[in-house]
Amino acid sequence: MNKDIKYFGIDISHLVFDVTDSDGNYYQFKNSILGFKKFIKLLGLDNHCVMEATGYYHYQLAYYLLESGIQVSV
């Protein structure tokens, strides 16, 4: 694990997604474009988001992050 990269673990469901960062901070956002925009304000380009493939709920967020230049692992 690169110590210069901040990691975000994401658990996503139909209505919300829960996020914990590598510092142990917890956040919750709506699983919508508005929630994605609020989440992306926390991120820098040196961040890496990790999420489980949860049915199809993760697709929109994963693509949104990738299009914003954020590293994503599913």
C-alpha positions in Angstrom: 0.0 0.0 0.0 1.4 3.4 -1.0 1.4 5.7 2.0 1.0 8.8 -0.3 -2.4 7.5 -1.6 -5.5 7.9 0.5 -7.9 5.0 0.1 -11.7 5.0 0.3 -13.6 1.8 0.9 -17.2 2.0 -0.5 -20.2 -0.1 0.4 -23.0 0.8 -2.0 -26.7 0.0 -2.0 -29.8 1.1 -3.8 -30.4 4.4 -1.9 -27.0 5.3 -0.3 -23.3 4.5 -0.3 -21.2 4.3 2.8 -17.5 5.4 2.7 -14.6 4.8 5.1 -11.3 6.4 4.3 -7.8 5.1 5.2 -7.8 7.4 8.3 -11.0 5.8 9.6 -13.4 8.6 8.8 -16.9 7.5 7.9 -19.3 9.2 5.4 -22.6 8.4 3.9 -24.0 9.8 0.6 -27.1 9.4 -1.5 -26.6 7.0 -4.4 -27.3 9.7 -7.0 -25.5 12.3 -9.0 -25.9 14.8 -6.2 -24.3 12.3 -3.7 -21.5 11.6 -6.2 -20.8 15.3 -6.5 -20.6 15.7 -2.7 -18.3 12.7 -2.4 -15.9 13.9 -5.1 -15.3 17.1 -3.1 -13.5 14.9 -0.5 -11.2 13.4 -3.1 -7.9 14.4 -4.7 -6.3 12.9 -7.8 -4.0 10.8 -5.7 -6.9 8.9 -4.1 -8.0 5.4 -4.8 -11.6 4.1 -4.3 -12.3 0.5 -3.7 -15.8 -1.0 -4.0 -17.5 -4.3 -4.2 -19.5 -5.2 -7.3 -23.0 -5.0 -5.8 -25.4 -6.1 -8.5 -25.6 -3.1 -10.7 -25.7 -0.4 -8.0 -21.9 0.3 -8.2 -21.8 1.1 -12.0 -22.8 4.7 -12.0 -20.5 5.7 -9.1 -17.6 3.7 -10.6 -17.9 5.4 -14.0 -18.4 8.8 -12.4 -15.2 8.5 -10.5 -13.3 7.1 -13.4 -14.5 10.0 -15.6 -13.3 12.4 -12.9 -9.8 11.0 -12.9 -10.1 9.0 -9.7 -8.6 5.5 -9.5 -11.2 2.8 -8.9 -11.0 -0.9 -8.1 -14.1 -3.0 -8.2 
